[in-house]
């Protein structure tokens, strides 16, 4: 169960693009005009037909103000060119409409994009009224967070943080939990395995460490009530995702008696554990895939007819083996639909590995100011060229669970 201070925890969505200050949002020019209230409905219906605001659906077509006790209405006629300063270039249909209603068009500005926060919305309405819908994170089937969902997220994050604490209470590493949210089941877990547990004592002491303490050890971000300072101050060797290039660049200085591997970050270890779990649960499926691959390779020098026959035979054999296993329909594809909980924001390597694994959502507790790939330095989840995108959230923890 969560501690009594769990109500201090917050789940913050990390958007795909950096947030823009409310007063620096981009604007576009539009033609507008004051209208008589009795003509407003008919005018708006006609404008929606001849000049729809396709790319400005968040902007309300009409503005209502109270001027000296009287209602004043103004309506957006159509978009204007960027440097437009007069109404001579109105589209013909709109020009005819303005003439028939004896309107006097003028240029005004509206905000180009829909507001993503209440602060942005309030700033937008100073120019022209817009609509605002608080985000519910319905991204590719990802639902919002009900109380039960939030409680589950906090529980899994607390487990990850507990894993990140070493037994002596001095060293802190990164930890990862891969979770199936449909059944609240932990699929796999892992911690940093960059150094051997049999490393010489002088390498992990404060005074003789071959690695300098990361600069982020005293980093304290604006969000989360300052509890990160407590957590970062406990770092000794540091977390590999915080400075991934440091591990490989200093590998040559490590004594031969110690086994180091710069790529075994917590997320990578958890992914490997998840793959091993699948191989254990679905051995027949793996065997059939290997057998099918062998058939395809051996048939490369055959005639087209022989290739087709061999391929059909391999498919039939695979179906027969899957039917014997009884679990073919339950075979997962990598980590599709799963969530991952990380104590620290992942680096580029780990974030890209999670793209390839088809992870659904990523939750992390602490930002990575040196090499963070999901908000601090980069925003990999906003890269449109990738063939998979996950949603990213930060869980701001309370002091009760900080090491």
Secondary structure, DSSP 8 states (H G I E B T S, - for coil): ---TTGGG-EEEE--SS----GGG--EEEEEEEEE-GGGHHHHHHHHHHHS--TT-TTB-SEEEEEETTEEEEEEEEEE--TT--SGGG--HHHHHHHHHTT---EEEEEESS--SSHHHHHHHTTTS-B--------BTTB----HHHHHHHHHHHHHHHHHHB-TTSS-B--EEEEEETTTTEEEEEEE--SB-TT--GGGSSTTT-SS---GGGG---SSSTTTHHHHHTT-SS--GGGGHHHHHHTGGGS-TTS-B-TT--HHHHHHHHHHHHHHHHTHHHHHHHHHHHHHHHHTTTS-HHHHHHHHHHHHHHHHHHHHHHS-GGG---TTTTEEEEEEE---HHHHHHHHHTT-SEEEEEE--TTT-TBTTS-BGGG-TTSS---EEEEEE--GGG--
